[in-house]
């Protein structure tokens, strides 16, 4: 989230520079009270709401600038609008991870990650080689638990597995991604795959349970819970490539897939 904060500061500076360039007067007064959420979910809920409000405002402003012929301001708003989209994707990804792992484990992993960084270097210094960077896809990635940690978690936390089992009454947060990556809800396809870090989660319909037990990748399964499988974190292969292999196998078996 630190890079999101730095980007927001950069947005403010860019706006100020553009206003001054147009001989305007920059108003930097506080527009609303600072909210203080009391939980991790509360923090992300607040951030998601604010990011979506900002996206709506920037989209409207960009259109007005284009209609007015101010292409410089239009390009600025479009650039910032893309950042807001990335921020929204990042926050939604955190909700997915919290539903997959549970709030307590999610927070513990975040605290552990920050502690390790702090012990290695003072990463608050600009340009520090240990300062976390975004990967090429544009948003930070959550640190995936090691295989032994994840195995311990799924074998001792059955209630957490129950929490993310897909049901019609309680769809998982992954259903929120149907607008981007799926054309049907998870429970309407025979097999749906989602990649988390370097691990893979598989949702499948009850009618193919027996076929799943005979699948070539069954040996990599950590645990089955209802209609959800978690595969062991893949250390030496690209998880997206493995996911593609699973999809090809399923389609070869005549199964309906989604991802």
C-alpha positions, -999 to +999 in steps of 0.1 A: +000+000+000+030+023+005+034+027-033-003+036-036+003+064-011+034+076-029+014+077-062-014+097-046+012+123-035+025+123-070-010+129-083-014+159-060+019+174-072+009+168-108-024+186-103-007+215-086+018+218-114-009+218-140-030+244-122+000+267-119+009+262-155-026+273-165-022+304-143-048+291-118-048+292-080-043+259-062-066+253-033-049+229-009-074+231+020-086+200+037-118+189+020-130+162+045-122+147+079-096+119+079-113+086+085-097+061+110-109+026+103-105+002+132-097-030+113-078-041+082-110-047+063-122-013+074-091+003+060-095-015+026-133-008+026-125+029+030-098+029+004-119+010-021-148+035-017-125+065-021-107+050-051-140+044-069-152+079-061-119+093-075-122+071-106-157+085-113-145+121-108-114+117-129-133+100-157-158+129-158-130+155-156-111+138-185-142+140-207-148+176-199-111+185-207-113+167-240-145+185-249-129+218-240-099+210-261-075+210-232-055+179-243-027+184-217-052+182-188-070+154-205-038+133-207-031+140-171-065+128-159-063+097-181-029+088-167-041+092-131-073+073-140-052+043-150-034+045-116-068+045-098-078+014-118-046-003-106-053+008-070-088-007-072-075-040-086-049-041-058-075-036-030-099-062-045-069-086-046-064-080-009-100-089-002-096-121-022-065-130-002-082-123+031-111-145+022-088-172+011-064-171+041-085-155+068-080-120+083-056-132+111-032-150+088-033-122+062-023-096+088+003-119+103+019-124+069+019-086+063+035-079+097+061-106+091+069-092+057+074-057+070+095-070+099+118-088+076+123-058+054+130-036+084+156-060+097+174-061+064+176-023+058+161+011+064+138+008+034+122+042+041+152+058+024+144+068-012+161+046-037+168+018-012+176-014-031+154-033-006+124-010-010+095-031-023+088-026-060+058-033-081+062-061-107+055-055-143+018-060-141+015-027-122+005-036-086+022-050-056+020-087-049+012-103-016+040-125-002+029-161-006+034-184+025+061-211+022+048-246+014+052-259+049+034-229+064+005-232+039+002-270+045+001-264+083-026-238+078-049-259+057-046-290+079-053-271+111-078-244+100-108-263+086-131-235+095-112-211+072-115-236+044-152-237+050-153-199+048-142-198+012-160-228-002-182-215-030-219-218-024-249-200-039-256-185-005-221-172+000-202-166-032-165-161-027-149-127-034-135-143-066-170-138-081-163-101-081-138-107-109-164-121-133-166-087-149-129-090-158-120-127-162-151-149-163-184-152-183-202-173-157-202-177-118-178-202-104-204-229-097-218-230-132-186-243-148-171-277-143-138-263-133-125-228-125-089-219-117-075-189-099-038-182-094-027-167-061+010-157-059+027-190-067-001-212-056-032-224-074-068-228-063-093-250-082-131-249-078-150-277-095-185-291-098-196-321-078-202-342-109-165-343-118-152-352-083-142-387-093-124-374-124-105-349-103-091-377-082-075-392-114-062-359-128-025-358-135-020-329-111-038-346-082-005-354-066+002-317-060-030-312-041-026-300-005-062-305+007-097-311-007-125-292+011-160-297-004-155-285-040-122-266-035-086-278-040-055-260-031-024-270-049+010-268-033+029-236-041+048-240-073+084-230-068+101-240-100+073-234-126+052-204-137+019-209-119+000-194-149+017-220-172+006-248-148-029-233-147-030-234-185-019-271-185-048-279-161-072-261-184-059-280-214-064-313-196-099-304-185-109-293-220-094-325-234-117-343-210-147-324-224-152-303-193-164-267-193-137-244-178-133-208-167-105-188-153 
